[in-house]
Amino acid sequence: MSNPLFASQSKSASADTTSPKENDADYGYTVLIIDDEVEVHKVTDLTLKRFRFDGKRIRFLHAYSAREALQIFTEHTDIALALVDVVMETDHAGLDLVHKVRNELGNHLVRLVLRTGQPGQAPEHEVIERYDINDYKEKTELTSQKLKTLMYSGLRSYRDIQTIDMHRKGLRQVIESTSKMLKPNSMSEFATAVLKEIMNLLQIDSSAVYCTTFSEQGAHGERRILAATGSMADVIAEDDSPGLPAPVEQLFDKALDERRSLYSEEGYVFYTETESGYQSLLYIDTNGKLTNAQQELLDIYCFNVALTYASLLKGEEILETQRELVYLLGDAVEMRSKETGAHVKRVSLVSYRLAQLYGLAEEECLVIKRASPLHDFGKVAIPDRILHKPGKLDKEEWETMKTHASVGHDILRKSTKPILKVASMICMTHHEKWNGNGYPLGLQGEEIPIAGRISALADVFDALGSKRCYKEPWGKENVREELLKERGEHFEPKLVDLIIDHFDEFWEIRNRYPD
């Protein structure tokens, strides 16, 4: 039955009560009114005109058929509450809509309340049992006060479920993000991953910075900035860095002095200290106050960051110790040969750059860089009279000298560590030749492992330009000519082409680390 008071009102006139001039920030939740009678929309609007929830007004959307409502649900995924008429295009149009919203659109957050003027068409006990609705009301029982009570209960329910769902998604993201933090191979990569995942977690596009310091230096110690984003992205520049903004510096100083995390209007600072005394500082410009849910997720995530940071530091310390031992062993061998320890450093850097230019994966390049200093490790077993002989070795002496390749391999191959396993292989193969005339295995072409081929060229390149007990250093052009001469004979042609094309770059390594 129509109401004469609203009979002259068209549907379009009541399509949305939101004025174009009103600020979106004034509105909180969205409510959808679904009914084929215009007067029902008008009465609902008038009754709830001054309604507020959580201090904000409600945005009302209107649909006059189940088909129109389904379209609105498709376009607006943030609808908190929907008042659904049962009888519209058909006697069960509202029920069909509920089924589609829950099952086809997969929307289980919106609170759905059925309103009917013909309760006999859809008995309450059957509807509640068969359909995923949250309440069932007869239009005659919805007085002004009861309608407002329904709004409060529906919106509170939506808010609570939304909070739970946000926590569920957030915790899942924390777990996924934590696993991503474990993948990086350096502190810089780790810090970059942390900042990226925090932005995703909080769903904000903001400025942030991650840095480390040492506890014994306190607030005035030198800080190493590992990563930055947003307006502070340029603070990690090498030379002309503008430094951290003064407010961030002050927050970091306070966090270091008080040894705790801080929330303030300027942003959030997370502080952690490892058992070894390393301190980690993370600043996030939160662009205003965080919600309780965001703050809880951030605290949980940063706790995981701290654990991962400590674990990564321990891993880096172990790797750094291993790298240092490799260099020390390489230096010891060169000192015994009365050759400069800078040789192993240069061979390491030349090998690394050659591996990069060759197109190897960065991880493989780094392993070659760290293993190549041990290329002559087997010389520890060669007698001094042979190692230090100023002239040419005789046949017997030469055969003894050649054993250093297999001796180094035999010693290092017992290790299960990746760097030492590659070092073992380099020991064995860095005197093999592309044409098959090398030793000790007589390998040819690509039978020689790439690490051995690279280390062989790096070793000869540096040795030619260095003084030895049996020769004077060669000049730059003489070295270049010798490498070209051995292209396809001693060395792989592609590797020779790479070192010739970038010859000045490689020669600069010699100048940077002189004998």
MARBA-957264 format. One record per residue (C-alpha): residue in three letters; x, y, z. Coordinates in nm, 3 decimals. Layout:
BEGIN
<ALA,<X,Y,Z>>
...
This chain:
BEGIN
<MET,<0.000,0.000,0.000>>
<SER,<0.143,0.339,-0.101>>
<ASN,<0.156,0.645,0.120>>
<PRO,<0.000,0.960,-0.035>>
<LEU,<0.258,1.175,0.139>>
<PHE,<0.531,1.029,-0.083>>
<ALA,<0.331,0.932,-0.390>>
<SER,<0.466,1.217,-0.604>>
<GLN,<0.832,1.144,-0.520>>
<SER,<1.033,0.970,-0.790>>
<LYS,<1.290,0.697,-0.717>>
<SER,<1.575,0.902,-0.854>>
<ALA,<1.499,1.183,-0.617>>
<SER,<1.581,0.957,-0.320>>
<ALA,<1.868,0.762,-0.473>>
<ASP,<2.130,0.891,-0.230>>
<THR,<2.109,1.131,0.060>>
<THR,<2.475,1.229,0.026>>
<SER,<2.528,1.587,-0.087>>
<PRO,<2.814,1.639,-0.337>>
<LYS,<2.945,1.920,-0.118>>
<GLU,<2.968,1.707,0.195>>
<ASN,<3.306,1.583,0.304>>
<ASP,<3.364,1.206,0.277>>
<ALA,<3.555,1.222,0.605>>
<ASP,<3.227,1.311,0.781>>
<TYR,<3.091,0.965,0.705>>
<GLY,<3.170,0.634,0.873>>
<TYR,<2.988,0.320,0.765>>
<THR,<2.775,0.255,0.457>>
<VAL,<2.420,0.118,0.482>>
<LEU,<2.218,-0.011,0.186>>
<ILE,<1.838,0.012,0.188>>
<ILE,<1.673,-0.235,-0.050>>
<ASP,<1.298,-0.205,-0.110>>
<ASP,<1.071,-0.160,-0.412>>
<GLU,<0.857,0.101,-0.233>>
<VAL,<0.984,0.459,-0.247>>
<GLU,<0.809,0.559,0.074>>
<VAL,<0.999,0.295,0.272>>
<HIS,<1.325,0.460,0.165>>
<LYS,<1.195,0.804,0.261>>
<VAL,<1.067,0.697,0.601>>
<THR,<1.396,0.520,0.676>>
<ASP,<1.592,0.830,0.571>>
<LEU,<1.383,1.058,0.791>>
<THR,<1.403,0.825,1.090>>
<LEU,<1.779,0.787,1.066>>
<LYS,<1.865,1.136,0.947>>
<ARG,<2.043,1.232,1.268>>
<PHE,<2.175,0.885,1.345>>
<ARG,<2.547,0.867,1.435>>
<PHE,<2.771,0.570,1.498>>
<ASP,<3.124,0.600,1.640>>
<GLY,<3.076,0.977,1.614>>
<LYS,<3.020,0.977,1.238>>
<ARG,<2.723,0.998,1.005>>
<ILE,<2.603,0.704,0.798>>
<ARG,<2.622,0.697,0.419>>
<PHE,<2.295,0.557,0.282>>
<LEU,<2.273,0.385,-0.055>>
<HIS,<1.938,0.293,-0.209>>
<ALA,<1.826,0.008,-0.435>>
<TYR,<1.468,-0.051,-0.559>>
<SER,<1.507,-0.406,-0.684>>
<ALA,<1.717,-0.713,-0.610>>
<ARG,<1.895,-0.673,-0.944>>
<GLU,<1.991,-0.313,-0.867>>
<ALA,<2.102,-0.415,-0.517>>
<LEU,<2.327,-0.690,-0.655>>
<GLN,<2.496,-0.436,-0.880>>
<ILE,<2.556,-0.204,-0.584>>
<PHE,<2.700,-0.490,-0.378>>
<THR,<2.935,-0.565,-0.668>>
<GLU,<3.054,-0.205,-0.691>>
<HIS,<3.069,-0.131,-0.316>>
<THR,<3.254,-0.387,-0.109>>
<ASP,<3.243,-0.175,0.208>>
<ILE,<2.870,-0.201,0.283>>
<ALA,<2.832,-0.266,0.655>>
<LEU,<2.457,-0.327,0.685>>
<ALA,<2.179,-0.395,0.436>>
<LEU,<1.804,-0.379,0.507>>
<VAL,<1.656,-0.620,0.253>>
<ASP,<1.290,-0.643,0.150>>
<VAL,<1.185,-1.000,0.082>>
<VAL,<0.915,-0.946,-0.180>>
<MET,<1.021,-0.729,-0.476>>
<GLU,<1.039,-0.846,-0.843>>
<THR,<0.934,-1.187,-0.718>>
<ASP,<0.801,-1.325,-0.393>>
<HIS,<1.150,-1.441,-0.296>>
<ALA,<1.370,-1.181,-0.468>>
<GLY,<1.524,-1.073,-0.135>>
<LEU,<1.607,-1.432,-0.041>>
<ASP,<1.771,-1.491,-0.379>>
<LEU,<1.973,-1.173,-0.330>>
<VAL,<2.097,-1.292,0.010>>
<HIS,<2.208,-1.621,-0.147>>
<LYS,<2.401,-1.443,-0.424>>
<VAL,<2.568,-1.195,-0.190>>
<ARG,<2.691,-1.473,0.039>>
<ASN,<2.774,-1.742,-0.216>>
<GLU,<2.843,-1.575,-0.550>>
<LEU,<3.004,-1.253,-0.427>>
<GLY,<3.156,-1.424,-0.124>>
<ASN,<3.065,-1.131,0.100>>
<HIS,<3.035,-1.267,0.453>>
<LEU,<3.109,-0.942,0.634>>
<VAL,<2.799,-0.738,0.550>>
<ARG,<2.519,-0.772,0.803>>
<LEU,<2.197,-0.867,0.624>>
<VAL,<1.859,-0.792,0.786>>
<LEU,<1.543,-0.908,0.611>>
<ARG,<1.236,-0.681,0.633>>
<THR,<0.902,-0.808,0.513>>
<GLY,<0.549,-0.676,0.503>>
<GLN,<0.418,-1.023,0.417>>
<PRO,<0.561,-1.263,0.675>>
<GLY,<0.348,-1.548,0.541>>
<GLN,<0.546,-1.544,0.216>>
<ALA,<0.868,-1.630,0.400>>
<PRO,<0.815,-1.788,0.742>>
<GLU,<1.078,-1.668,0.989>>
<HIS,<1.197,-2.006,1.116>>
<GLU,<1.251,-2.139,0.761>>
<VAL,<1.432,-1.826,0.643>>
<ILE,<1.666,-1.810,0.943>>
<GLU,<1.746,-2.181,0.906>>
<ARG,<1.810,-2.180,0.529>>
<TYR,<1.967,-1.837,0.465>>
<ASP,<2.276,-1.668,0.606>>
<ILE,<2.102,-1.363,0.748>>
<ASN,<2.161,-1.175,1.072>>
<ASP,<1.809,-1.071,1.163>>
<TYR,<1.450,-1.098,1.043>>
<LYS,<1.197,-0.819,1.104>>
<GLU,<0.840,-0.746,1.009>>
<LYS,<0.802,-0.391,0.884>>
<THR,<0.517,-0.329,1.125>>
<GLU,<0.737,-0.398,1.429>>
<LEU,<1.018,-0.162,1.320>>
<THR,<0.931,0.151,1.514>>
<SER,<1.168,0.446,1.506>>
<GLN,<1.346,0.333,1.825>>
<LYS,<1.367,-0.031,1.718>>
<LEU,<1.508,0.070,1.381>>
<LYS,<1.782,0.266,1.557>>
<THR,<1.847,-0.027,1.791>>
<LEU,<1.878,-0.249,1.484>>
<MET,<2.129,-0.006,1.333>>
<TYR,<2.343,-0.007,1.648>>
<SER,<2.348,-0.386,1.681>>
<GLY,<2.412,-0.441,1.308>>
<LEU,<2.692,-0.186,1.279>>
<ARG,<2.859,-0.301,1.602>>
<SER,<2.850,-0.657,1.476>>
<TYR,<3.002,-0.552,1.142>>
<ARG,<3.270,-0.345,1.316>>
<ASP,<3.372,-0.631,1.543>>
<ILE,<3.378,-0.888,1.263>>
<GLN,<3.574,-0.646,1.045>>
<THR,<3.828,-0.602,1.326>>
<ILE,<3.864,-0.978,1.366>>
<ASP,<3.899,-1.022,0.991>>
<MET,<4.157,-0.743,0.976>>
<HIS,<4.356,-0.912,1.252>>
<ARG,<4.330,-1.248,1.074>>
<LYS,<4.455,-1.102,0.746>>
<GLY,<4.714,-0.896,0.926>>
<LEU,<4.854,-1.192,1.118>>
<ARG,<4.866,-1.396,0.799>>
<GLN,<5.055,-1.113,0.633>>
<VAL,<5.291,-1.091,0.929>>
<ILE,<5.373,-1.460,0.886>>
<GLU,<5.420,-1.425,0.510>>
<SER,<5.623,-1.107,0.552>>
<THR,<5.845,-1.267,0.812>>
<SER,<5.926,-1.550,0.570>>
<LYS,<6.020,-1.292,0.307>>
<MET,<6.255,-1.125,0.555>>
<LEU,<6.447,-1.451,0.589>>
<LYS,<6.536,-1.464,0.219>>
<PRO,<6.767,-1.160,0.176>>
<ASN,<7.142,-1.223,0.184>>
<SER,<7.245,-0.886,0.329>>
<MET,<7.138,-0.642,0.597>>
<SER,<7.052,-0.384,0.332>>
<GLU,<6.821,-0.625,0.149>>
<PHE,<6.668,-0.726,0.480>>
<ALA,<6.598,-0.364,0.579>>
<THR,<6.444,-0.288,0.239>>
<ALA,<6.216,-0.590,0.271>>
<VAL,<6.112,-0.479,0.620>>
<LEU,<6.008,-0.132,0.502>>
<LYS,<5.819,-0.272,0.204>>
<GLU,<5.625,-0.521,0.412>>
<ILE,<5.538,-0.262,0.677>>
<MET,<5.385,-0.037,0.411>>
<ASN,<5.180,-0.335,0.288>>
<LEU,<5.081,-0.434,0.639>>
<LEU,<4.955,-0.090,0.739>>
<GLN,<4.815,-0.015,0.393>>
<ILE,<4.987,0.323,0.387>>
<ASP,<5.223,0.497,0.147>>
<SER,<5.460,0.669,0.383>>
<SER,<5.819,0.760,0.463>>
<ALA,<6.035,0.526,0.667>>
<VAL,<6.400,0.461,0.750>>
<TYR,<6.588,0.163,0.896>>
<CYS,<6.931,0.199,1.052>>
<THR,<7.169,0.031,1.298>>
<THR,<7.412,0.150,1.562>>
<PHE,<7.607,0.006,1.856>>
<SER,<7.495,0.019,2.218>>
<GLU,<7.836,0.115,2.357>>
<GLN,<7.831,0.428,2.142>>
<GLY,<7.487,0.528,2.267>>
<ALA,<7.276,0.799,2.107>>
<HIS,<7.584,0.976,1.972>>
<GLY,<7.731,0.675,1.794>>
<GLU,<7.763,0.657,1.419>>
<ARG,<7.452,0.514,1.254>>
<ARG,<7.448,0.304,0.943>>
<ILE,<7.133,0.365,0.737>>
<LEU,<7.035,0.040,0.570>>
<ALA,<6.720,0.141,0.382>>
<ALA,<6.481,0.432,0.340>>
<THR,<6.164,0.506,0.149>>
<GLY,<5.931,0.793,0.065>>
<SER,<6.057,1.146,0.129>>
<MET,<6.364,1.007,0.311>>
<ALA,<6.479,0.781,0.027>>
<ASP,<6.779,1.004,-0.046>>
<VAL,<6.933,0.978,0.304>>
<ILE,<7.126,0.667,0.198>>
<ALA,<7.326,0.855,-0.066>>
<GLU,<7.700,0.794,-0.038>>
<ASP,<7.843,1.146,-0.043>>
<ASP,<7.589,1.427,-0.048>>
<SER,<7.328,1.270,0.179>>
<PRO,<7.114,1.535,0.351>>
<GLY,<7.099,1.319,0.663>>
<LEU,<6.797,1.232,0.869>>
<PRO,<6.542,1.506,0.941>>
<ALA,<6.591,1.669,1.283>>
<PRO,<6.263,1.532,1.432>>
<VAL,<6.365,1.178,1.334>>
<GLU,<6.715,1.226,1.479>>
<GLN,<6.558,1.345,1.805>>
<LEU,<6.324,1.045,1.820>>
<PHE,<6.618,0.810,1.754>>
<ASP,<6.821,0.979,2.028>>
<LYS,<6.535,0.942,2.273>>
<ALA,<6.476,0.576,2.181>>
<LEU,<6.848,0.502,2.224>>
<ASP,<6.868,0.684,2.556>>
<GLU,<6.556,0.518,2.695>>
<ARG,<6.618,0.186,2.513>>
<ARG,<6.256,0.146,2.411>>
<SER,<6.014,0.194,2.123>>
<LEU,<5.822,0.519,2.098>>
<TYR,<5.484,0.638,1.966>>
<SER,<5.449,1.009,1.901>>
<GLU,<5.272,1.256,1.676>>
<GLU,<5.584,1.264,1.457>>
<GLY,<5.567,0.890,1.395>>
<TYR,<5.659,0.550,1.535>>
<VAL,<6.009,0.439,1.632>>
<PHE,<6.078,0.070,1.690>>
<TYR,<6.387,-0.004,1.901>>
<THR,<6.557,-0.337,1.957>>
<GLU,<6.894,-0.453,2.088>>
<THR,<7.055,-0.791,2.031>>
<GLU,<7.250,-0.991,2.288>>
<SER,<7.569,-0.888,2.108>>
<GLY,<7.497,-0.518,2.164>>
<TYR,<7.378,-0.426,1.815>>
<GLN,<7.088,-0.182,1.811>>
<SER,<6.826,-0.150,1.541>>
<LEU,<6.611,0.157,1.483>>
<LEU,<6.307,0.174,1.258>>
<TYR,<6.115,0.497,1.199>>
<ILE,<5.775,0.516,1.028>>
<ASP,<5.586,0.834,0.947>>
<THR,<5.238,0.701,1.029>>
<ASN,<5.057,0.997,0.866>>
<GLY,<4.844,1.045,1.174>>
<LYS,<4.739,0.821,1.458>>
<LEU,<4.738,0.446,1.398>>
<THR,<4.427,0.244,1.478>>
<ASN,<4.453,-0.002,1.766>>
<ALA,<4.450,-0.288,1.515>>
<GLN,<4.732,-0.134,1.311>>
<GLN,<4.936,-0.070,1.624>>
<GLU,<4.895,-0.428,1.746>>
<LEU,<4.995,-0.571,1.407>>
<LEU,<5.292,-0.336,1.388>>
<ASP,<5.410,-0.443,1.733>>
<ILE,<5.381,-0.811,1.643>>
<TYR,<5.557,-0.759,1.310>>
<CYS,<5.839,-0.554,1.460>>
<PHE,<5.893,-0.822,1.726>>
<ASN,<5.948,-1.069,1.441>>
<VAL,<6.175,-0.815,1.273>>
<ALA,<6.389,-0.805,1.587>>
<LEU,<6.422,-1.184,1.599>>
<THR,<6.507,-1.203,1.229>>
<TYR,<6.754,-0.915,1.262>>
<ALA,<6.941,-1.092,1.542>>
<SER,<6.947,-1.416,1.344>>
<LEU,<7.071,-1.240,1.031>>
<LEU,<7.345,-1.064,1.226>>
<LYS,<7.471,-1.395,1.363>>
<GLY,<7.467,-1.539,1.012>>
<GLU,<7.660,-1.240,0.878>>
<GLU,<7.917,-1.270,1.156>>
<ILE,<7.972,-1.637,1.070>>
<LEU,<8.003,-1.558,0.699>>
<GLU,<8.239,-1.268,0.768>>
<THR,<8.456,-1.493,0.985>>
<GLN,<8.463,-1.752,0.707>>
<ARG,<8.557,-1.489,0.446>>
<GLU,<8.830,-1.348,0.668>>
<LEU,<8.975,-1.694,0.726>>
<VAL,<8.980,-1.758,0.353>>
<TYR,<9.178,-1.437,0.294>>
<LEU,<9.413,-1.514,0.584>>
<LEU,<9.482,-1.862,0.447>>
<GLY,<9.538,-1.718,0.100>>
<ASP,<9.770,-1.452,0.240>>
<ALA,<9.963,-1.717,0.435>>
<VAL,<10.023,-1.917,0.118>>
<GLU,<10.139,-1.609,-0.074>>
<MET,<10.369,-1.503,0.210>>
<ARG,<10.526,-1.847,0.210>>
<SER,<10.580,-1.806,-0.163>>
<LYS,<10.734,-1.466,-0.083>>
<GLU,<10.465,-1.302,-0.296>>
<THR,<10.243,-1.015,-0.188>>
<GLY,<9.916,-1.084,-0.009>>
<ALA,<9.753,-0.822,-0.231>>
<HIS,<9.761,-1.084,-0.508>>
<VAL,<9.481,-1.289,-0.350>>
<LYS,<9.272,-0.976,-0.298>>
<ARG,<9.310,-0.874,-0.661>>
<VAL,<9.240,-1.225,-0.790>>
<SER,<8.924,-1.230,-0.578>>
<LEU,<8.799,-0.895,-0.715>>
<VAL,<8.894,-0.972,-1.077>>
<SER,<8.724,-1.314,-1.055>>
<TYR,<8.410,-1.157,-0.910>>
<ARG,<8.385,-0.894,-1.183>>
<LEU,<8.453,-1.148,-1.458>>
<ALA,<8.180,-1.372,-1.319>>
<GLN,<7.936,-1.079,-1.325>>
<LEU,<8.025,-0.985,-1.683>>
<TYR,<7.995,-1.351,-1.784>>
<GLY,<7.631,-1.339,-1.669>>
<LEU,<7.643,-1.569,-1.370>>
<ALA,<7.388,-1.529,-1.090>>
<GLU,<7.500,-1.290,-0.816>>
<GLU,<7.510,-1.565,-0.555>>
<GLU,<7.744,-1.771,-0.776>>
<CYS,<7.959,-1.462,-0.840>>
<LEU,<7.996,-1.408,-0.466>>
<VAL,<8.094,-1.771,-0.403>>
<ILE,<8.365,-1.746,-0.670>>
<LYS,<8.484,-1.418,-0.521>>
<ARG,<8.514,-1.574,-0.176>>
<ALA,<8.668,-1.903,-0.291>>
<SER,<8.924,-1.780,-0.545>>
<PRO,<9.177,-1.651,-0.284>>
<LEU,<9.255,-2.017,-0.209>>
<HIS,<9.346,-2.105,-0.570>>
<ASP,<9.708,-2.182,-0.473>>
<PHE,<9.633,-2.330,-0.132>>
<GLY,<9.816,-2.652,-0.224>>
<LYS,<10.148,-2.466,-0.232>>
<VAL,<10.167,-2.523,0.145>>
<ALA,<10.302,-2.868,0.055>>
<ILE,<10.566,-2.750,-0.194>>
<PRO,<10.926,-2.733,-0.060>>
<ASP,<11.081,-2.388,-0.018>>
<ARG,<11.370,-2.473,-0.253>>
<ILE,<11.120,-2.505,-0.535>>
<LEU,<10.886,-2.222,-0.434>>
<HIS,<11.173,-1.973,-0.399>>
<LYS,<11.393,-2.085,-0.688>>
<PRO,<11.478,-1.771,-0.889>>
<GLY,<11.541,-1.952,-1.216>>
<LYS,<11.353,-2.201,-1.430>>
<LEU,<11.246,-2.524,-1.261>>
<ASP,<11.388,-2.852,-1.392>>
<LYS,<11.159,-3.135,-1.499>>
<GLU,<11.149,-3.304,-1.158>>
<GLU,<11.091,-2.976,-0.979>>
<TRP,<10.816,-2.884,-1.219>>
<GLU,<10.639,-3.213,-1.161>>
<THR,<10.654,-3.145,-0.788>>
<MET,<10.522,-2.792,-0.837>>
<LYS,<10.226,-2.920,-1.035>>
<THR,<10.111,-3.132,-0.744>>
<HIS,<9.993,-2.820,-0.560>>
<ALA,<9.670,-2.830,-0.762>>
<SER,<9.566,-3.175,-0.644>>
<VAL,<9.705,-3.122,-0.292>>
<GLY,<9.490,-2.812,-0.241>>
<HIS,<9.189,-2.997,-0.379>>
<ASP,<9.245,-3.297,-0.152>>
<ILE,<9.269,-3.080,0.160>>
<LEU,<8.967,-2.859,0.089>>
<ARG,<8.732,-3.118,-0.061>>
<LYS,<8.672,-3.266,0.285>>
<SER,<8.470,-2.958,0.380>>
<THR,<8.093,-2.946,0.329>>
<LYS,<8.087,-2.564,0.318>>
<PRO,<7.992,-2.419,-0.023>>
<ILE,<8.283,-2.172,-0.037>>
<LEU,<8.546,-2.432,0.050>>
<LYS,<8.394,-2.687,-0.189>>
<VAL,<8.422,-2.436,-0.474>>
<ALA,<8.773,-2.343,-0.355>>
<SER,<8.864,-2.711,-0.373>>
<MET,<8.743,-2.727,-0.733>>
<ILE,<8.929,-2.406,-0.822>>
<CYS,<9.251,-2.551,-0.677>>
<MET,<9.216,-2.852,-0.903>>
<THR,<9.117,-2.675,-1.224>>
<HIS,<9.276,-2.328,-1.236>>
<HIS,<9.579,-2.466,-1.424>>
<GLU,<9.368,-2.644,-1.686>>
<LYS,<9.374,-2.490,-2.034>>
<TRP,<9.097,-2.430,-2.285>>
<ASN,<9.292,-2.633,-2.548>>
<GLY,<9.331,-2.932,-2.316>>
<ASN,<9.707,-2.893,-2.254>>
<GLY,<9.678,-2.793,-1.887>>
<TYR,<9.718,-2.996,-1.569>>
<PRO,<9.650,-3.205,-1.362>>
<LEU,<9.346,-3.354,-1.541>>
<GLY,<9.394,-3.236,-1.899>>
<LEU,<9.040,-3.101,-1.920>>
<GLN,<8.935,-2.914,-2.234>>
<GLY,<8.688,-2.635,-2.313>>
<GLU,<8.371,-2.638,-2.107>>
<GLU,<8.483,-2.956,-1.931>>
<ILE,<8.666,-2.709,-1.707>>
<PRO,<8.423,-2.570,-1.446>>
<ILE,<8.343,-2.202,-1.497>>
<ALA,<8.489,-2.110,-1.156>>
<GLY,<8.819,-2.272,-1.261>>
<ARG,<8.820,-2.096,-1.602>>
<ILE,<8.752,-1.758,-1.439>>
<SER,<9.010,-1.800,-1.162>>
<ALA,<9.273,-1.913,-1.414>>
<LEU,<9.240,-1.594,-1.617>>
<ALA,<9.227,-1.373,-1.306>>
<ASP,<9.538,-1.541,-1.164>>
<VAL,<9.746,-1.504,-1.482>>
<PHE,<9.623,-1.148,-1.547>>
<ASP,<9.744,-1.040,-1.204>>
<ALA,<10.062,-1.250,-1.202>>
<LEU,<10.181,-1.105,-1.533>>
<GLY,<10.164,-0.754,-1.393>>
<SER,<10.334,-0.849,-1.065>>
<LYS,<10.693,-0.905,-0.967>>
<ARG,<10.793,-1.264,-0.895>>
<CYS,<11.119,-1.426,-0.785>>
<TYR,<11.167,-1.545,-1.142>>
<LYS,<11.052,-1.231,-1.334>>
<GLU,<10.990,-0.856,-1.335>>
<PRO,<10.634,-0.711,-1.368>>
<TRP,<10.496,-0.671,-1.719>>
<GLY,<10.352,-0.346,-1.848>>
<LYS,<9.985,-0.290,-1.927>>
<GLU,<10.013,-0.335,-2.304>>
<ASN,<10.232,-0.645,-2.272>>
<VAL,<9.974,-0.806,-2.045>>
<ARG,<9.694,-0.721,-2.290>>
<GLU,<9.891,-0.872,-2.581>>
<GLU,<9.966,-1.191,-2.388>>
<LEU,<9.601,-1.246,-2.299>>
<LEU,<9.497,-1.198,-2.663>>
<LYS,<9.770,-1.443,-2.767>>
<GLU,<9.628,-1.705,-2.529>>
<ARG,<9.266,-1.652,-2.641>>
<GLY,<9.129,-1.995,-2.733>>
<GLU,<9.454,-2.160,-2.621>>
<HIS,<9.497,-2.112,-2.247>>
<PHE,<9.174,-1.923,-2.182>>
<GLU,<8.812,-1.934,-2.291>>
<PRO,<8.764,-1.682,-2.577>>
<LYS,<8.454,-1.525,-2.422>>
<LEU,<8.638,-1.455,-2.095>>
<VAL,<8.934,-1.299,-2.278>>
<ASP,<8.697,-1.078,-2.476>>
<LEU,<8.533,-0.962,-2.153>>
<ILE,<8.859,-0.872,-1.982>>
<ILE,<8.991,-0.695,-2.293>>
<ASP,<8.667,-0.498,-2.341>>
<HIS,<8.690,-0.380,-1.977>>
<PHE,<9.068,-0.376,-1.950>>
<ASP,<9.098,-0.034,-1.787>>
<GLU,<8.848,-0.137,-1.520>>
<PHE,<9.046,-0.450,-1.438>>
<TRP,<9.380,-0.268,-1.445>>
<GLU,<9.236,-0.017,-1.199>>
<ILE,<9.191,-0.302,-0.951>>
<ARG,<9.571,-0.350,-0.968>>
<ASN,<9.625,0.019,-0.902>>
<ARG,<9.380,0.020,-0.613>>
<TYR,<9.553,-0.271,-0.435>>
<PRO,<9.925,-0.239,-0.520>>
<ASP,<10.195,-0.486,-0.413>>
